[in-house]
Amino acid sequence: MKASRAVSHVLLAAVALTFLYPLVFAVATALKPPGETFGSPVALVGSEVRWRNFADVFSYVPFERYIGNGVLVAGAGTLVVLAASALSAYAFAALRWRGRDGIFLVFLATMMVPQEVLVVPMFLLMQAFGWVDSYQALIFPWAFTAFGAFLLRQFFKSVPGELREAARLDGAGELRVFLRVMLPLARPALGVLAVFTFIGYWNSFLWPLIMINDVNARGTVPLGLQLFFGQNGNQWHLVMAASVISILPTLLLLIALQKHLVKGIATAGLAGR
């Protein structure tokens, strides 16, 4: 038993190091001098450690603005997704109405449609709204998807119906049952959805590339990263430094929601009653 446990720990450590190596390589490259990024042979550590590369990122482009825009778009988008997904999931899981299951299947079918197929009609819709080159165009079009509703519906269906019935017998209306009983219980699942949604908004590149005309004003982090490639050459050391900086917000979110994330992954996918 001890030998098998030791072997499993060694294998897990090897897998963890394999996944960590790209991050270590990115950090090491971010600390190299400009001319040593693609040295031959490739060395993990440069001739000197240049911490100023991280400061140069903000002098080369207004990267702090891109980070602020990314936090605004990802944070607002996450809040909208949580609200819309929780309400729709509760309607699909706890309320009885005609055609509920059929509509839910149609709703789930939208998950099979790739984003690239929807880009053109969504752009035309944003153009009709006058939202081109605006924050709301980055937030709302992808905030009402089936993934969040499906995830939270599965969690709501795993909650015993007796809890809702007891709240109704105490005089609580449907909205109060949702706000006071179901939402507090759904915090682990909401944490999982919040992490996935924030990362999705934060890393989105195609839609902001299409929608945003003034990158310096409303550009997000992925759009800011492409500015390090241009007529003056590819600034790979700054790209790596900017990439490391861009990881920090999502890393802080994962640390903050770690407890809910682990619990939510373990319970959110349970089949309902």
VENHU-V82943 format. One record per backbone hydrogen bond with DSSP energy under -0.5 kcal/mol. CO is the residue of the C=O (numbers start at 1). NH is the residue of the N-H. Records with the same first field share a line. If there is no record, write none. Layout:
CO=NH ; NH
This chain:
1=5
2=6
3=7
4=8
5=9
6=10
7=11
8=12
9=13
10=14
11=15
12=16
13=17
14=18
15=19
16=20
17=21
18=22
20=24
21=25
22=26
23=27
24=28
25=29
26=30
27=31
28=31
29=32
31=50
33=36
34=37
36=39
48=50
49=51
50=53
51=54 ; 55
52=56
53=57
54=58
55=58 ; 59
56=60
57=61
61=63
62=65 ; 66
63=67
64=68
65=69
66=70 ; 221
67=71
68=72
69=73
70=74
71=75
72=76
73=77
74=78
75=79
76=80
77=81
78=82
79=83
80=84
81=85
82=86
83=87
84=88
85=89
86=90
87=91
88=92
89=93
90=94 ; 95
91=95
95=97
97=100
99=103
100=104
101=105
102=106
103=107
104=108
105=109
106=110
107=110
108=111
109=112
110=113
112=114
114=117 ; 118
115=118 ; 119
118=122
119=123
120=124
121=125
122=126
123=127
124=128
125=129
126=130 ; 131 ; 132
131=134
134=138
135=138 ; 139
136=140
140=143
143=145
145=149
146=150
147=151
148=152
149=153
150=154
151=155
152=156
153=157
154=158
155=158 ; 159
156=159
157=273
160=163 ; 164
161=165
162=166
163=167
164=168
165=169
166=170
167=172
168=171
173=177
174=178
175=179
176=180 ; 181
177=181 ; 182
178=183
181=185
182=186
184=187
186=190
187=191
188=192
189=193
190=194
191=195
192=196
193=197
194=198
195=199
196=200
197=201
198=202
199=203
200=204
201=204
205=209
206=210
207=211
208=212
211=133 ; 213
213=215
214=217 ; 218
215=219
220=224
221=225
222=226
224=227
225=228
226=229
228=230 ; 235
230=233
233=230 ; 235
234=236
235=239
236=240
237=241
238=242
239=243
240=244
241=245
242=246
243=247
244=247 ; 248
245=248
246=250
247=251
248=252
249=253
250=254
251=255
252=256
253=257
255=258
257=261
258=262
259=263
260=264
261=265
262=266
263=267
264=268
267=270
